[in-house]
Amino acid sequence: MQDELIIRINDLESTICDLKDQLELSKIALHEIKNDKDQQIKQKEKEIDEQAEKMEDMSQEFHAMLQETLEKMNERIDEKHKDSQEVPQSEEQDAEQTSPKDEDGSNPPEPEGDDAPPSPQ
């Protein structure tokens, strides 16, 4: 009976040692997994920071492009506005140059009779 108990004690001590080894291996594996996870988190945070910086740079470039476009549009609007103010004066000058005048500066009389263009009706 005493031999049976000694054998049983040895089996249980062996089981305890095996379980302690498994526990130690599990702790080591857990530590490695935590380290890998921390490294992945650091890498992802670095990528996020890089992407955020890239987005900020692109945002600033886009802002500059929009600002430049707005300035160009304002310049063109100003040019068109200036041109539209100058056009009536030049149209009057063109009209004066193209309409025939008599020597005294008045417009000649409209032709009558067969030479007259048909009147719009």
Salt bridges, closest charged atoms under 4 A:
ASP38 OD1 - LYS37 NZ 3.43
GLU68 OE2 - LYS72 NZ 3.30
